[in-house]
């Protein structure tokens, strides 16, 4: 919740945000958990920001980009 409150502050200032989930070792077998986490973040922040780039996997990282409304 601390990171989400900081994210709200950045969005209110007009900044874009990139959320990154890094997978290590056995976590690579359960990448859907990271997908669910990023979707939950987008759902929480949807009042003040819109999803600019849906969660996408790039090697060991999954990223979500959000911009202010």
C-alpha positions in Angstrom: 0.0 0.0 0.0 2.9 2.3 0.6 4.0 2.1 -3.0 0.5 2.7 -4.2 0.2 5.9 -2.1 3.5 7.1 -3.7 2.2 6.2 -7.1 -0.9 8.3 -6.5 1.3 11.2 -5.5 3.3 10.9 -8.8 0.2 10.6 -10.9 -1.3 13.7 -9.3 1.9 15.6 -10.2 1.3 14.5 -13.8 4.0 11.8 -14.2 3.6 8.5 -15.9 4.4 5.4 -14.0 6.0 2.1 -14.9 5.3 -0.9 -12.6 7.8 -3.8 -13.0 7.6 -7.3 -11.6 10.9 -9.2 -11.8 10.7 -13.0 -11.8 13.5 -15.1 -10.4 14.1 -18.8 -10.5 11.0 -20.9 -10.0 8.8 -17.8 -10.1 9.2 -18.0 -13.9 6.8 -21.0 -13.8 4.1 -19.0 -12.1 4.1 -15.7 -14.1 0.3 -15.5 -14.0 0.7 -14.4 -10.3 2.6 -11.3 -11.5 -0.1 -10.7 -14.1 -2.8 -10.8 -11.4 -0.7 -8.4 -9.2 -0.3 -5.8 -12.0 -4.0 -6.0 -12.9 -4.9 -5.4 -9.2 -2.6 -2.3 -9.2 -4.3 -1.0 -12.4 -7.8 -1.6 -10.8 -6.8 0.3 -7.6 -5.4 3.3 -9.5 -8.1 3.4 -12.3 -9.8 6.4 -10.7 -6.8 8.7 -11.3 -4.9 7.0 -14.1 -5.4 5.0 -17.2 -3.5 2.0 -18.5 -1.2 3.1 -21.3 0.4 -0.2 -21.9 -1.1 -3.5 -20.7 1.1 -5.9 -18.7 3.6 -7.4 -21.1 6.4 -9.9 -20.5 9.9 -9.0 -21.6 12.2 -11.9 -20.6 12.2 -12.0 -16.8 10.3 -8.8 -16.4 6.6 -7.9 -16.7 5.8 -4.2 -17.0 2.7 -2.1 -16.8 2.7 1.6 -17.8 0.0 4.0 -16.5 -0.6 7.7 -17.3 -2.7 10.3 -15.6 -6.3 10.8 -16.8 
